[in-house]
Protein backbone atom coordinates (compact mmCIF):
# COMPACT_ATOMS: atom_id res chain seq x y z
CA UNK A 1 0.00 0.00 0.00
CA UNK A 2 2.82 2.40 0.78
CA UNK A 3 4.43 1.65 -2.58
CA UNK A 4 1.19 2.48 -4.40
CA UNK A 5 0.62 5.57 -2.24
CA UNK A 6 4.15 6.78 -2.97
CA UNK A 7 3.86 6.03 -6.69
CA UNK A 8 0.69 8.12 -6.90
CA UNK A 9 2.23 10.94 -4.85
CA UNK A 10 5.35 10.76 -7.03
CA UNK A 11 3.37 11.39 -10.20
CA UNK A 12 0.98 13.98 -8.71
CA UNK A 13 -2.10 11.74 -8.89
CA UNK A 14 -2.68 10.86 -5.23
CA UNK A 15 -5.42 13.46 -4.77
CA UNK A 16 -7.31 12.04 -7.78
CA UNK A 17 -7.19 8.32 -6.90
CA UNK A 18 -8.55 6.71 -3.73
CA UNK A 19 -6.74 3.81 -2.07
CA UNK A 20 -8.95 1.07 -0.69
CA UNK A 21 -7.14 -1.42 1.53
CA UNK A 22 -8.13 -4.80 2.85
CA UNK A 23 -6.37 -7.65 4.56
CA UNK A 24 -6.49 -8.31 8.28
CA UNK A 25 -8.73 -5.33 8.94
CA UNK A 26 -10.50 -6.67 12.02
CA UNK A 27 -10.13 -4.02 14.74
CA UNK A 28 -10.49 -0.30 15.20
CA UNK A 29 -6.73 -0.05 15.55
CA UNK A 30 -6.15 -1.88 12.27
CA UNK A 31 -8.41 0.64 10.55
CA UNK A 32 -6.53 3.53 12.16
CA UNK A 33 -3.14 2.13 11.19
CA UNK A 34 -4.16 1.64 7.54
CA UNK A 35 -5.58 5.16 7.33
CA UNK A 36 -2.46 6.59 8.96
CA UNK A 37 -0.32 4.91 6.30
CA UNK A 38 -2.30 6.57 3.52
CA UNK A 39 -5.43 4.52 2.84
CA UNK A 40 -8.67 6.34 2.12
CA UNK A 41 -11.01 3.42 2.82
CA UNK A 42 -10.71 0.07 4.59
CA UNK A 43 -12.59 -3.10 3.62
CA UNK A 44 -13.02 -5.87 6.14
CA UNK A 45 -13.83 -9.41 5.06
CA UNK A 46 -12.10 -11.63 7.63
CA UNK A 47 -13.74 -10.12 10.69
CA UNK A 48 -17.14 -10.17 9.04
CA UNK A 49 -16.66 -13.81 8.03
CA UNK A 50 -15.81 -14.70 11.64
CA UNK A 51 -18.90 -12.83 12.85
CA UNK A 52 -20.92 -14.76 10.26
CA UNK A 53 -19.67 -18.05 11.70
CA UNK A 54 -16.70 -18.94 9.48
CA UNK A 55 -14.44 -21.45 11.23
CA UNK A 56 -11.68 -21.34 8.60
CA UNK A 57 -12.18 -24.94 7.54
CA UNK A 58 -10.52 -23.91 4.25
CA UNK A 59 -13.20 -25.59 2.15
CA UNK A 60 -14.62 -22.42 0.58
CA UNK A 61 -13.92 -23.60 -2.95
CA UNK A 62 -15.26 -27.14 -2.49
CA UNK A 63 -18.92 -26.38 -1.68
CA UNK A 64 -18.50 -28.30 1.61
CA UNK A 65 -18.18 -25.45 4.13
CA UNK A 66 -19.20 -27.05 7.45
CA UNK A 67 -20.41 -23.71 8.83
CA UNK A 68 -22.75 -23.23 5.86
CA UNK A 69 -21.17 -19.88 4.97
CA UNK A 70 -19.53 -20.73 1.63
CA UNK A 71 -21.71 -23.44 0.15
CA UNK A 72 -24.83 -24.02 -1.91
CA UNK A 73 -25.40 -27.46 -0.33
CA UNK A 74 -28.87 -27.20 1.24
CA UNK A 75 -27.99 -29.48 4.16
CA UNK A 76 -24.94 -27.41 5.06
CA UNK A 77 -26.67 -24.06 4.46
CA UNK A 78 -29.28 -25.16 7.00
CA UNK A 79 -26.70 -24.61 9.72
CA UNK A 80 -26.54 -20.91 8.90
CA UNK A 81 -29.18 -19.02 10.91
CA UNK A 82 -29.38 -15.87 8.79
CA UNK A 83 -31.35 -13.61 11.20
CA UNK A 84 -28.99 -14.49 14.07
CA UNK A 85 -25.85 -14.11 11.95
CA UNK A 86 -27.08 -10.83 10.43
CA UNK A 87 -27.36 -9.37 13.92
CA UNK A 88 -23.92 -10.70 14.87
CA UNK A 89 -22.33 -9.14 11.76
CA UNK A 90 -24.10 -5.83 12.43
CA UNK A 91 -22.92 -5.88 16.06
CA UNK A 92 -19.35 -6.67 15.03
CA UNK A 93 -19.35 -3.85 12.48
CA UNK A 94 -20.82 -1.38 14.96
CA UNK A 95 -18.28 -2.40 17.60
CA UNK A 96 -15.36 -2.15 15.19
CA UNK A 97 -16.36 1.34 14.07
CA UNK A 98 -16.86 2.38 17.71
CA UNK A 99 -13.41 1.01 18.57
CA UNK A 100 -11.89 2.96 15.67
CA UNK A 101 -13.53 6.17 16.88
CA UNK A 102 -12.12 5.54 20.36
CA UNK A 103 -8.61 5.16 18.90
CA UNK A 104 -9.10 8.37 16.93
CA UNK A 105 -10.27 10.24 20.03
CA UNK A 106 -7.41 8.84 22.12
CA UNK A 107 -5.01 10.31 19.57
CA UNK A 108 -6.72 13.69 20.05
CA UNK A 109 -8.06 13.73 16.50
CA UNK A 110 -11.50 14.73 15.27
CA UNK A 111 -11.49 13.24 11.76
CA UNK A 112 -10.11 10.05 10.21
CA UNK A 113 -8.41 12.21 7.58
CA UNK A 114 -6.32 13.77 10.39
CA UNK A 115 -4.45 10.49 10.98
CA UNK A 116 -0.80 10.61 9.94
CA UNK A 117 2.03 8.05 10.05
CA UNK A 118 3.52 9.59 13.20
CA UNK A 119 0.32 8.84 15.15
CA UNK A 120 0.90 5.08 15.05
CA UNK A 121 3.82 3.47 16.87
CA UNK A 122 5.22 -0.01 16.44
CA UNK A 123 7.55 -1.99 18.64
CA UNK A 124 10.67 -2.83 16.63
CA UNK A 125 12.62 -4.69 19.31
CA UNK A 126 12.08 -5.30 23.01
CA UNK A 127 13.56 -1.87 23.72
CA UNK A 128 12.83 0.15 20.57
CA UNK A 129 9.60 1.76 19.39
CA UNK A 130 9.24 3.78 16.18
CA UNK A 131 6.35 5.57 14.59
CA UNK A 132 5.28 4.73 11.05
CA UNK A 133 6.94 7.82 9.57
CA UNK A 134 10.27 6.52 10.92
CA UNK A 135 9.67 3.00 9.57
CA UNK A 136 8.22 3.79 6.16
CA UNK A 137 9.75 6.30 3.80
CA UNK A 138 7.44 8.65 1.95
CA UNK A 139 8.46 10.44 -1.23
CA UNK A 140 7.82 14.05 -2.23
CA UNK A 141 4.97 15.09 -4.47
CA UNK A 142 6.02 14.92 -8.11
CA UNK A 143 9.41 13.39 -7.33
CA UNK A 144 8.97 10.54 -9.85
CA UNK A 145 8.57 13.10 -12.61
CA UNK A 146 12.02 14.56 -11.97
CA UNK A 147 15.10 13.41 -13.95
CA UNK A 148 16.41 11.38 -11.01
CA UNK A 149 13.62 9.52 -9.17
CA UNK A 150 14.14 8.85 -5.45
CA UNK A 151 15.54 5.52 -4.31
CA UNK A 152 14.21 2.83 -3.92
CA UNK A 153 11.74 3.83 -6.64
CA UNK A 154 14.37 4.76 -9.23
CA UNK A 155 14.96 1.32 -10.77
CA UNK A 156 11.30 0.22 -10.95
CA UNK A 157 10.33 3.63 -12.32
CA UNK A 158 13.03 3.62 -14.99
CA UNK A 159 12.11 0.04 -15.96
CA UNK A 160 8.37 0.77 -16.06
CA UNK A 161 7.07 0.40 -19.60
CA UNK A 162 3.45 -0.03 -20.65
CA UNK A 163 4.50 -2.18 -23.61
CA UNK A 164 6.78 -4.68 -21.86
CA UNK A 165 7.15 -6.73 -18.69
CA UNK A 166 10.93 -6.93 -18.99
CA UNK A 167 13.15 -4.56 -17.11
C-alpha positions in Angstrom: 0.0 0.0 0.0 2.8 2.4 0.8 4.4 1.7 -2.6 1.2 2.5 -4.4 0.6 5.6 -2.2 4.2 6.8 -3.0 3.9 6.0 -6.7 0.7 8.1 -6.9 2.2 10.9 -4.9 5.3 10.8 -7.0 3.4 11.4 -10.2 1.0 14.0 -8.7 -2.1 11.7 -8.9 -2.7 10.9 -5.2 -5.4 13.5 -4.8 -7.3 12.0 -7.8 -7.2 8.3 -6.9 -8.5 6.7 -3.7 -6.7 3.8 -2.1 -9.0 1.1 -0.7 -7.1 -1.4 1.5 -8.1 -4.8 2.9 -6.4 -7.7 4.6 -6.5 -8.3 8.3 -8.7 -5.3 8.9 -10.5 -6.7 12.0 -10.1 -4.0 14.7 -10.5 -0.3 15.2 -6.7 0.0 15.6 -6.1 -1.9 12.3 -8.4 0.6 10.5 -6.5 3.5 12.2 -3.1 2.1 11.2 -4.2 1.6 7.5 -5.6 5.2 7.3 -2.5 6.6 9.0 -0.3 4.9 6.3 -2.3 6.6 3.5 -5.4 4.5 2.8 -8.7 6.3 2.1 -11.0 3.4 2.8 -10.7 0.1 4.6 -12.6 -3.1 3.6 -13.0 -5.9 6.1 -13.8 -9.4 5.1 -12.1 -11.6 7.6 -13.7 -10.1 10.7 -17.1 -10.2 9.0 -16.7 -13.8 8.0 -15.8 -14.7 11.6 -18.9 -12.8 12.8 -20.9 -14.8 10.3 -19.7 -18.0 11.7 -16.7 -18.9 9.5 -14.4 -21.5 11.2 -11.7 -21.3 8.6 -12.2 -24.9 7.5 -10.5 -23.9 4.3 -13.2 -25.6 2.2 -14.6 -22.4 0.6 -13.9 -23.6 -2.9 -15.3 -27.1 -2.5 -18.9 -26.4 -1.7 -18.5 -28.3 1.6 -18.2 -25.4 4.1 -19.2 -27.1 7.4 -20.4 -23.7 8.8 -22.7 -23.2 5.9 -21.2 -19.9 5.0 -19.5 -20.7 1.6 -21.7 -23.4 0.2 -24.8 -24.0 -1.9 -25.4 -27.5 -0.3 -28.9 -27.2 1.2 -28.0 -29.5 4.2 -24.9 -27.4 5.1 -26.7 -24.1 4.5 -29.3 -25.2 7.0 -26.7 -24.6 9.7 -26.5 -20.9 8.9 -29.2 -19.0 10.9 -29.4 -15.9 8.8 -31.3 -13.6 11.2 -29.0 -14.5 14.1 -25.9 -14.1 12.0 -27.1 -10.8 10.4 -27.4 -9.4 13.9 -23.9 -10.7 14.9 -22.3 -9.1 11.8 -24.1 -5.8 12.4 -22.9 -5.9 16.1 -19.4 -6.7 15.0 -19.3 -3.8 12.5 -20.8 -1.4 15.0 -18.3 -2.4 17.6 -15.4 -2.1 15.2 -16.4 1.3 14.1 -16.9 2.4 17.7 -13.4 1.0 18.6 -11.9 3.0 15.7 -13.5 6.2 16.9 -12.1 5.5 20.4 -8.6 5.2 18.9 -9.1 8.4 16.9 -10.3 10.2 20.0 -7.4 8.8 22.1 -5.0 10.3 19.6 -6.7 13.7 20.1 -8.1 13.7 16.5 -11.5 14.7 15.3 -11.5 13.2 11.8 -10.1 10.0 10.2 -8.4 12.2 7.6 -6.3 13.8 10.4 -4.4 10.5 11.0 -0.8 10.6 9.9 2.0 8.0 10.1 3.5 9.6 13.2 0.3 8.8 15.2 0.9 5.1 15.0 3.8 3.5 16.9 5.2 0.0 16.4 7.5 -2.0 18.6 10.7 -2.8 16.6 12.6 -4.7 19.3 12.1 -5.3 23.0 13.6 -1.9 23.7 12.8 0.1 20.6 9.6 1.8 19.4 9.2 3.8 16.2 6.4 5.6 14.6 5.3 4.7 11.1 6.9 7.8 9.6 10.3 6.5 10.9 9.7 3.0 9.6 8.2 3.8 6.2 9.8 6.3 3.8 7.4 8.7 1.9 8.5 10.4 -1.2 7.8 14.0 -2.2 5.0 15.1 -4.5 6.0 14.9 -8.1 9.4 13.4 -7.3 9.0 10.5 -9.9 8.6 13.1 -12.6 12.0 14.6 -12.0 15.1 13.4 -14.0 16.4 11.4 -11.0 13.6 9.5 -9.2 14.1 8.8 -5.4 15.5 5.5 -4.3 14.2 2.8 -3.9 11.7 3.8 -6.6 14.4 4.8 -9.2 15.0 1.3 -10.8 11.3 0.2 -10.9 10.3 3.6 -12.3 13.0 3.6 -15.0 12.1 0.0 -16.0 8.4 0.8 -16.1 7.1 0.4 -19.6 3.5 0.0 -20.6 4.5 -2.2 -23.6 6.8 -4.7 -21.9 7.2 -6.7 -18.7 10.9 -6.9 -19.0 13.1 -4.6 -17.1 
